[in-house]
Amino acid sequence: QVQLVESGGGLVQPGGSLRLSCAASGFTFSRYAMNWYRQAPGKERELVARISSVGGSTMYLDSMKGRFTISRDNAKATVYLQMNSLKPEDTAVYYCNARYSYYDYWGQGTQVTVSS
């Protein structure tokens, strides 16, 4: 049974930091590129960051560059998103995604709220 379980979301003040985690099981994690998406109320889901299967390549949405860092630990089958200098516009549900060939798996999402 494939599972992606996100954790680490919550309420944080502007300028603060959060570290999201996504624990994977039920598939060969090391074969999959891993992505973080987010969806704010009334907006479409957007790709935040991506990391290749072996972690050698990363990609970020322009507005996240320098603030967010994606990483993975294949031994623990976990992907992380370190978020610094958070802004109110970063408020959204953050989703973990695993993708390989035509296989596409999603987590249930974790809420991140940036507010004073």
Secondary structure, 3 states (H helix, E strand, C coil): CCEEEEECCEEECCCCCEEEEEEEECCCHHHCEEEEEEECCCCCCEEEEEECCCCCCEEECHHHCCCEEEEEECCCCEEEEEECCCCHHHCEEEEEEEEECCEEEECCCEEEEECC
